[in-house]
Amino acid sequence: MADELATSLPLRAAATVAFAALLSALLIVLLRPLLVRYALARPNARSSHAIPTPQGGGIAVIAATIGAAFAAGHFWPGTAALTGPLLATFAAAVLVACVGAADDIRSMAVVPRLLLQAVAVVVVIDALPHELRVVAFLPWWVERVLLVLGGVWFVNLVNFMDGLDWMTVAEVVPLTAALALMGAVGALPPQGLAAALALCGAMIGFAYFNRPVAVLFLGDVGSLPIGLLLGWLLVLLAGSGHLAAAVLLPLYYLADATITLLRRLIRREPIWQAHRTHFYQRATDGGFSVPEVVARVFLGNLVLCALAFVTVFAPSRAGNIVALVLGAALVGWLLLTFARGKK
């Protein structure tokens, strides 16, 4: 039975990605007239788009992710069972999607928004196996508190970084594809593998509509739950003994968003207000075109994925350190390039 499942895994994985992509695209086609009518994102001084563009494509992405993962659980008996933790994670994703939808339609105050996000993250962290450890030398409860704080930050950093056409596609597709490949060799539990494949496919289905110049945006309804799901998958990866890979995969997003946040805090700027000071935004202001920025982010992510693979498939303390140093150097170079602008 195990040999049969292993042999059929590539076909099943491809079917899950294809189903999620088709379902995402179909839902977008059906929903877009409503989004054009009720969910237009109008350009302002901080926007990267010049004409009113519908947002809310994340509804289709999250629905397709959940639907494709459920289908994988049905057609992969014993391989991707829909366990309680997976259902809890998807329920939490729906909660933050609702928070995002409310914020897309009418701006929500910061405190209730963060509180609801925190509730969703607590649900996800509480559903993790009790024995899962990311940093084993910390007391269990300290680690769980840090995971909740990190989860809330991850939910928001994807939202912060979703400011250019194809930007989140260039992040999520290679990251989830890498997670799926790692999951196929046991670095993720079966439900994590199914979710990674489903999210990868759903983003591919969304990519056609978000290509420059985009006719549809994710909106907070998409970026917030995507951040939650990515954070959950990375915690599962780290908990399986691959902390270095879990750091490397999202390193560009983490660095850009975190450094920008710290710079704004130092300048005493209101961090909850929209702005154009992320490195990728400074790059477009400095002369880079949107495709040039996104291409660099995508290629950088491919290199980060390759470094993460090294830490998973040939693990060693020295190798992990070298991979992390190289990844940090790559991301640092990319941020510096964006900050300098095109000369």
N, C-alpha and C positions, 0 to 999 in steps of 0.2 A: 504493500500500500504506500509506504513512504517513497519507494523508488518510483512508483507511478506518479505520485504527486510531484516529485522533483522533476521528472521528465516533462510533465505537462505545464510546469510553472511558467515558462516563457510565454506560452500560448495564452494561458489564463491571465497573466499580467498584461499582455498586449490587448486582450479583450476588455479588461477592466478599464485601461486607459482610453481605448477607443469608445467604449460605451459612455464613459464620463464626458469625453470631449463632445460627442454627438448630443448627449442630453443637455449639456451646458449650452451649446450653440442653439439647439432647438428652443430651449427656455428663453434665451435672449431674444430670439426672433419673435416669440409670442409676447414677451413682456415689454419689448422696446417701445411700442406705441404708448403704453401706459406711463413708462418712464419719461418719454418725451413730454407728455402732458403734465405730469405731476412732480418730476424729480430732475429739473434742469439745474445744472451747476453753471451759474453765470460768472463770467470772468471778472476778476478784480485786480488790484495792484499786485497781489501776491500770487496770482494764478499763472500757470504755464500754458493755458489755452486762451485763444482769442475770441472764440464764439461760444454762445451757450451750448452746452453739451449734456445730454442726459447722464445721470449717474444712477447706480443701483444694480449694475451688472453682477455685483457680488451675490445678489439673491439667487441668480442662476448658478453661479459657481458653487455656493454652499449647498444648494439643493442637489446639484449633480454629484457633488462629493459624497454626500450622505447616501443618495440613491445608489450610486455605483458601489460604495462600500457595502451597503446592504445586499446588493446583487452578488458581490463577491462572496459575502458570507453565506449566501444561499447556495451558490454553485461551487464553492470550495469546501465541501464538507470536511470538517476536521482540520482545515487550514486557516480559515479566517472567521472563526465563530464570532457571532455578535454577542460578546460578553457584556456583563454589567458595566465594567469600566469604559468600554467603547460607547455604549449607549449614554452613559453619564457625560462623556466628553462631547458627544454630538449635541446633547441637550444643552450643555454649557455654551457650545458654539452658536446654537440657535438663540440663546439668551443674549449674547453679545451682538449677534446680528440684529436682533430687535432694538438693542440700544443704539447701534449704528444707524439703523433705519430711522429711528426717532430723531437722531442728530442730523441726518441728511435732510429730513423734511423741515424740521424746526430745531434750531440749535438748543442743545440740552446743557444745563449748568454743569460745571466741572465736577463738583462734589458727588451728586447722584450718579453721574456717568462713571466715575472711578469706583464708587461703591458697588455698582452693579457689575462692573468688570471684575472687581475683586471677588465678588460672590461666585462668578463663573469660574474664575481661576481656582478658588478654594474647592469647588466641586471636582474639578479635574485632578487637582493634587490629592484630594482625599480618596479618589478612586484608584490611585496608583497602588501597586502591591506594597504592603507594609515593609517588606524586606528590601525594596528597591533603594539603593544608596547611590548618590552621585559623588559626594565628598565624604568618605567613610569616617574620617577622623573627627568630623563635627558631631555634636550630639544630634540625635534623630530629629528632635523638635526644632532645633536651630536650622537644620537643613531644610525642613519643610516650610518654615517661615520664609527663608531665603528663596525657596522655589516659588512661593506665592508672590513675593515681591518681584522676582524676575519674570514671572508669568504676566503680571500686570504690565510691566515694562515692555515685554515682547508684544503683547496685544497692541500697545500704542506705537511702538517703533515701526511696525509694518504700516500703520496708518500714516505716520509722519513721512515715511519714505515713498508713499504712493502718490508722487507728485508729478510724474512724467508718463507719457504714453509708453507702454510696454515695460516700465521700470519694474513693477511687481512681477510681471511675467518673466523678465530676465532673472529675477531672484528666485521665484518659487519653482519654476519648471526644472532648472538644473538641481536645485536643492532637493526637491521631492524625488526626482529621478535617482539621485545619488542615494537617498534614504531607502528607496525601494530596492536598489541593487544590494545595499548593505543588509536590508531585511531578508533578502533572498538567501543570504548565507548565515542567517541566524542572529544578526546584530539588532534586529527589532522583533518583537513578538508578532504573531500572525495578524492580529488586528491592526497593528501599526503599519505593517506592510500593505494591507488592503487600503488603509486610509491614505498612505503616501501615494499609491498608484492612482486612487480616485481623485485626489486633489491635483495631482500632476495632469491628469486628463482633463479635468474641469477647467484648469487654467489654459490649457492648449485650446479648448473650445472657445474660451473668452478672448484669446489672443487676436483672432482675426478682427474683432470689433474694436480692439484697443490699439491696433497698429497705428503708427503716426500717419496722418493726423487722426486721432481717435474719434469714433462716433459714439463711444460709450465708455464710461468710467466705472470702476468697481464701486466707489462710494464707501463710506464707513461701514455700511451693511456687509461689505465684502472684506475690507482690509482688516477689521477688528477680529472676526472669527478666523480668518486665515492666519493671523498672528497667533491666536490661541492654539490652533491645530499644529502649526509649525513648532511652537514652544513645547507642546505636549510630545510631539515626535522626537524632538531633540533631547528632552528629558529621558524618554525611553531609551534612546541611543546611548546617552551618557550613563544611564543606570545599568546598561549591559556591559559596562567596562570600557566605553569608547568616548571618554570625556574630551579628548583632544579633537576627535572628529566632530563632536557636537559643538565645539567652539569654532572650528575652522569653517564649517559649512555656511553659517550666517555671518561671517566675520565682517564683510563689507557693510551690511545693513547695521550691524551692531556698532561698528566704529563710527560711521557717518552720523547715525542718530544720537549716540551717546556723547560723542565729542561736541556735537552741535548743542545738545542740551546743556552740557557743562559750560560751554562758552556763554550761553544765554543766561545761565544762573550767575556766573561771575559778573556779567554786565548788568545784573538785576533786571533783566527783561522778563515780562510775563510769559512763562513757558507754554501756557495753554492757548496763546493767541497764534493765529496763522502767520507765517513769515516766509522769507526766501533766503535763508542763510544756511541751509543744508549744502554740503559740498556739491552734490549733483545739481542743485539749483544755481549755485555760484558758477558752475561750469557752463551752463547755458547762458547765464548773464555775461560770462567771459568770452563768449564767441563759439563755444561748441554747439553743434546742432543736437537735437534730441536723439536722432539715430546714433550719432557719434558717442554720446554719453552712455546710452543704453548698451551699445555694442561693447564698450569697454567694461561696463559692469558685468555683462553676460560672460565675456571672455575671462574676466577676473574670477568670476564664480566657477567657471570650468576648471581653472587652475586650483582654486580652493578645494573643489570636489576631488581633484586628483591627489592633492596632498592629504585630504581626509581618507581617501582610499588606502593610501600607504599606511596610515596609522591603524586602519582596521584589518587589512589583509597581511601586513607584516609588522605587527605591533612590537615595539620595544621602547624603553624609556628614552634612549638617545634619539631614535627615529621620530618619536612624538615631539621632542623638543625641537629638533631640526625643522620638522614640518610646521610647527607653530611659529617659529622664527621666520621661516620663509613666507608663510601666510601673512604674518604681521607686516613684513617688509613690502609685500605686494600691495596690501591694502593701504599702507602708508604712502607708497608711491602713487597709487591711484588717487587718494585724497589730495595729495600735494599737486598732482597734475590738474585736478578739477579746481582747486583753490587758485592756482596761478592763471587759469584760463588759457585760451588759445592765442599763441603769439605769432 
